[in-house]
Amino acid sequence: IMKISRRTAIGTGAMLAASGCFLRAHAEGRSLEGRSIVAKDFPSLQAAIDSLSSTGGEVVIPPGSHTIEHPLNLTRKSGYGGALTLSGAGASTVLVGRTKGQPVIDLTGSSHVSIRDLVIDAENLNAGDQPGVGLLLARRMDAGSAQEHRFDNLIFRGHFKTACVYCITSELNRFTRCIFINKAPRGHCFVFSSENFAGVQSPYLGKIKENHSNTELRIE
């Protein structure tokens, strides 16, 4: 288990920096296929994501504060074809994670998802509304792998009860230019492990797979 518990971690370039060490996840980029849609043209951000075909595509999230009361479900078993990308407009696109102990974004079982240029926010929330984790990266029980996500220019801030990022047996994920600030008294910025020590479950798939991972992690 690797936990990074310092309140603030900053990722620059292809590295993540925290507690005096650097973490590098090795993976190459994938080209965006499919179509590009704008989230405001749909009843909800989840509806926009669900509208994408098996060839994948991009969901553009406009500037503004977007409250997430139910975890975003990115657990599609068949995947999103070439790639799925969620793109914001930088610090002006804010996803407020009012998910009551659950993840803000559930990526269990998925591969080749990119999320970039937005804020995942858990500031100024009542204790009962605070999310458990910002991103849940995990394998589903009936799958061999979940891998190769890209996260670029993200800001995590506020109170994440368990961790900003909770990664259990998900492989080859890459974070660049990210800032992580977790103010929860016992919360972590990152957890990378093959053991689900906190007992986190996918809100959509239930129990997640443990004790099997080929993830390469370099500490330099």
N, C-alpha and C positions, 0 to 999 in steps of 0.2 A: 504494500500500500504506500503510495506517495501522497502526502497531504501538504499543501502549501497554505499555511494558516496565517501568515502575515496579512494584516488588514488590506493592504494595497499591493497589487502585482501589476506590472506594466510589461506589455509585449511590444517589442520594436522589431521591425523587419520580419525575419522568419523565426524569431526567437521569442520566448517568454522569459521574463526576468522576475525573480522573486527570491527573497531570503538569501541573496548572494549567489544564486546559481542560475544557469540558463537551461531551458528545456527546448528541444527542437524536435518537431514531429516531421518525418520525411514523407512527402507526397507531392505529386506533380499535379498541376492544374488541369481541368477538363474544360473543353469548349462548351459554351451555352448552346443548347439546341431547343427546339420547340418555339413557343410564342412568348411574347412579353405582354403582361396585362397589368392594369392599375387597380390596386385594392379598393379604391373608393368607388369603383364601378360595380361592386358586389355588396351584398348585405353585410358581410363581415369579412375579416381577413381570412378566417378559416374557409369561408365559401370560395374565396378567390383561390386559395391553395387547392381546394378539392376540385376546382374546375379544370385543372391542368390535365392533359392527356398523358398517356404512358411515355410520350417522348420528352416529357419535362417542360421546362420553360422558366420564366422569370415573373415574380410578383413584385411590382414596384409599390412601396409603401410611402405615401406622401408625407411631408412635414406635418407635425402635430402630435398630440398626445393620444395614444390608442390604448384603451384599457383592455387587458386580457384577463377575463374572469374565469375562463376555462382554458386549461393548457392547450396551446396550439398543437394539433395532432399531425405530426410528420412521420407517422409510422407505417405508411402504405407498404403492404407486403411485397407488391410487385415492383416497388421502387418508382423512380420518376424518370426512367429512361436515361438520356444522356446526362441530365443534371436538373436539380431544382435550385433556383436562386431566389432568396428574399433580399431585396435591395431597398435601403432607406435613402435619406438625403443627408446623412451625417447626424450631428448632435441634435438637429431639429426634429428628427423622427424618434419618438419615444414610445416604447412598449411598456406600459405600466402593468407589472405582474401581480395583480390582485387575485392570486390563485389558491389562497388558503392552505398553505403547506405543500402544495403540489408543484410540479415543474411549471415554468413559464412556457418552455418549448420542449416537447417530448419527441426525441429523434430515435427512440428505440427501434432497432431493426432496420433502419434506413442506411443508405449509402449515397455518396455523391451529392450532398446538400451543401449549398453555400449560403451564408448569411453575412451581410456586409452593410456598413455605413448606417448604424442605428444604435440606440441606447436601450438596454434592458434595465428597467428602473424598479426599485423596491423601496424608495424613500417615502417617508411621510405616510406610511400605512399603519393601520391598527395591527396589533400583534397577531390577531386572528386571521388577518388578510394577507400576511406576508407569505411569499413563496418559499417552498422548500429548497428548490434549486432553480438556477436560471436556465441552464441547458442540461438535459439528461441525454447522455450518449451511452447506449447499451445494446447488447444483443438480445434478440427475442429468443424464447426458449426453443423454438423449432427451427432456428436458422444457424447456418455455419459462420456467418460473419456480418459485421456492420462496420462500415469503414469509409475513409477518404472524404471527410467533411472539410470544408474550408470556412474559416471565420476571419473576417478582415474588418478593421476599423470599428470595433464594437466597444461600447462602454457598459460595464456592469456596475451598478451602484445601489447601495441601500442594504437592506436586511434580508439575506438569503439564509434561512435557518440551517441548512446543511452545507451548501456550497454554491458558488456562482456557476461552476462547471463540475458535474459529477459524471465521471467516465468509467464505466465498468465493462471491460472486454471489448470496447470499441477501438478500432485500429486506425493508424495512419491519419490522424486528424491534424490539421494545421491551423494555428492561430497566428495572425500577423497584426501588428499595430493595434493591439487591444489593451484596454485598461480595466482592471478588476478591483473594485472596492467593496468589501463585505464588512458591514458594521455589526452583524449579528454576533453576540458575545461568544458563541461556540461554533460559529460558522467558519468555513474555509473558503479560500479563493478557488483552489483546484483540488480535486481528488481524482487520481488515476490509480486504478486497482483492478485486480481480478476477483476481489472479494467485496461483496456488497455489505460492508460493515455497518452502514447506517440503515439497512433494510428498506431502501428506496424501491418503490415499485412504479411501473409505468401505469398512468391512470387509464390507459386504453388497452394494454396488453397484460397487465398484472405482473406476475413474477418475471424478473429478468435473469438472463443466463449468467452464471458465475464460473470461476475457476477454469477458464479456457480463454487464452488470449495469446496472440503473436505480436502484440504491439511492440514496436521499437521506440525506445526513448533514450535520447542521449543527454547526459548532464555534462556541461563543459564549464 
